[in-house]
Amino acid sequence: MEKATGHINLQLEDIFCAGCATDMETVLCNAVGILKATVTYATGIINIEYDPDEIEKGQILSIVRKMGFKTRLL
């Protein structure tokens, strides 16, 4: 039986460079429980696939905010 995954989409505010988007992807992908993270610099949208048994949505938001970005759920 395949394990269920969670999905979350976030809108970043004040993202000013493609390097920041790359850094955000790296940090998120290295976090325990995050299976995949894609940041689109042009739109500021983050698409995240995660294991809800290992990480909660609030923890994901906290990771992004600790990097200095304001974000909200889409």
DOMARVO-578824 format. One line per 8 residues: their letters; for each residue x, y, z of N, C-alpha, C, O. Coordinates in steps of 0.2 Angstrom, whole numbers, plus 5000, padded with zeros to 4 digits. Layout:
// residues N
A) X/Y/Z/X/Y/Z/X/Y/Z/X/Y/Z; ...
END
This chain:
// residues 74
MEKATGHI) 5004/4994/5000/5000/5000/5000/5004/5006/5000/5009/5007/5004; 5003/5011/4996/5007/5017/4995/5005/5022/5000/4999/5023/5002; 5010/5025/5003/5009/5030/5009/5006/5036/5006/5008/5039/5001; 5001/5039/5009/4998/5045/5007/5003/5051/5009/5007/5051/5014; 5003/5056/5004/5007/5062/5005/5003/5068/5005/4997/5068/5003; 5006/5073/5008/5002/5079/5008/5005/5084/5003/5011/5084/5001; 5001/5089/5002/5003/5094/4997/5001/5101/5000/4996/5102/5003; 5006/5106/4999/5004/5113/5001/5007/5117/4996/5012/5116/4993
NLQLEDIF) 5003/5123/4995/5006/5128/4990/5006/5134/4994/5001/5136/4998; 5011/5138/4994/5013/5144/4997/5014/5150/4992/5017/5149/4987; 5012/5156/4994/5014/5162/4991/5019/5166/4995/5018/5168/5000; 5025/5167/4992/5030/5170/4995/5029/5178/4993/5027/5180/4988; 5031/5182/4998/5031/5189/4997/5038/5191/4997/5042/5189/5001; 5039/5196/4994/5046/5200/4994/5052/5195/4992/5057/5195/4995; 5051/5191/4987/5056/5187/4984/5059/5191/4978/5056/5192/4973; 5066/5192/4979/5069/5197/4974/5074/5194/4969/5076/5198/4965
CAGCATDM) 5076/5188/4970/5081/5185/4966/5080/5178/4965/5077/5174/4969; 5082/5175/4959/5082/5168/4958/5086/5164/4962/5084/5158/4964; 5091/5167/4965/5096/5163/4970/5092/5162/4976/5093/5157/4979; 5088/5167/4978/5084/5165/4984/5079/5160/4983/5078/5156/4988; 5076/5159/4977/5072/5153/4976/5076/5147/4976/5073/5142/4979; 5082/5147/4973/5086/5141/4973/5088/5139/4981/5087/5133/4982; 5089/5144/4985/5091/5143/4992/5085/5140/4995/5086/5135/4999; 5079/5143/4994/5073/5140/4997/5072/5133/4996/5070/5129/5000
ETVLCNAV) 5072/5131/4989/5072/5124/4987/5076/5120/4991/5074/5114/4993; 5083/5122/4991/5088/5117/4995/5086/5116/5002/5086/5111/5004; 5084/5122/5005/5083/5121/5012/5077/5117/5013/5077/5112/5018; 5071/5118/5010/5065/5114/5010/5067/5106/5009/5064/5102/5012; 5070/5105/5003/5072/5098/5001/5076/5094/5006/5076/5088/5007; 5080/5098/5010/5084/5095/5015/5080/5094/5022/5083/5091/5027; 5074/5097/5023/5071/5096/5029/5067/5089/5029/5065/5086/5024; 5068/5086/5035/5065/5080/5036/5057/5080/5035/5054/5084/5037
GILKATVT) 5055/5075/5031/5048/5075/5029/5046/5078/5023/5040/5077/5020; 5050/5083/5020/5048/5086/5014/5051/5081/5008/5057/5080/5008; 5047/5079/5004/5048/5075/4998/5051/5078/4992/5055/5076/4988; 5047/5084/4991/5049/5088/4985/5047/5095/4986/5041/5096/4989; 5051/5100/4984/5049/5107/4984/5051/5111/4978/5057/5110/4976; 5047/5114/4975/5048/5118/4969/5046/5125/4970/5040/5127/4972; 5051/5130/4969/5050/5137/4970/5050/5140/4963/5055/5140/4959; 5045/5144/4961/5044/5147/4955/5046/5155/4956/5041/5158/4959
YATGIINI) 5052/5157/4955/5054/5164/4956/5049/5169/4953/5047/5174/4956; 5047/5168/4947/5043/5173/4943/5036/5174/4947/5034/5180/4947; 5033/5169/4950/5027/5170/4953/5027/5170/4961/5023/5172/4964; 5033/5168/4963/5034/5167/4971/5030/5162/4974/5028/5162/4980; 5028/5157/4970/5024/5151/4972/5029/5145/4974/5033/5143/4970; 5027/5142/4980/5031/5136/4982/5026/5130/4982/5021/5131/4985; 5028/5125/4978/5024/5119/4978/5028/5114/4982/5033/5112/4981; 5024/5111/4987/5028/5106/4992/5024/5100/4992/5018/5100/4993
EYDPDEIE) 5028/5094/4992/5025/5088/4993/5028/5085/4999/5034/5086/5000; 5025/5083/5004/5028/5081/5011/5024/5075/5014/5019/5073/5012; 5028/5072/5019/5025/5066/5022/5022/5069/5029/5025/5071/5033; 5015/5069/5029/5012/5071/5035/5013/5068/5042/5012/5070/5047; 5016/5062/5041/5018/5058/5047/5025/5061/5050/5026/5060/5056; 5029/5065/5046/5035/5067/5048/5035/5075/5049/5040/5077/5053; 5031/5078/5046/5031/5086/5046/5024/5088/5045/5020/5086/5041; 5023/5094/5049/5016/5097/5049/5016/5103/5044/5022/5106/5044
KGQILSIV) 5011/5106/5042/5010/5112/5038/5014/5118/5042/5017/5122/5039; 5012/5118/5048/5015/5124/5052/5022/5124/5053/5025/5129/5053; 5025/5118/5053/5033/5117/5053/5035/5119/5046/5041/5122/5046; 5032/5118/5041/5034/5120/5034/5034/5128/5034/5039/5131/5031; 5029/5131/5036/5028/5138/5036/5034/5141/5040/5037/5146/5038; 5035/5138/5046/5041/5140/5050/5047/5140/5047/5051/5145/5048; 5049/5135/5043/5055/5135/5039/5056/5141/5035/5061/5144/5034; 5050/5142/5031/5050/5147/5026/5051/5154/5030/5055/5158/5027
RKMGFKTR) 5048/5155/5035/5048/5161/5039/5055/5162/5042/5057/5168/5042; 5058/5157/5044/5065/5158/5047/5070/5160/5042/5075/5162/5044; 5068/5159/5036/5073/5161/5030/5072/5168/5029/5075/5171/5025; 5067/5172/5032/5066/5179/5032/5060/5181/5027/5060/5187/5025; 5056/5176/5025/5051/5177/5020/5044/5177/5023/5043/5173/5028; 5040/5182/5021/5033/5182/5023/5030/5177/5018/5031/5177/5012; 5025/5173/5020/5022/5168/5016/5015/5167/5018/5013/5168/5024; 5010/5165/5014/5004/5163/5016/5001/5157/5011/5004/5155/5006
LL) 4997/5153/5014/4994/5147/5011/4990/5149/5005/4986/5154/5005; 4990/5145/5000/4986/5147/4994/4980/5142/4994/4976/5142/4989
END
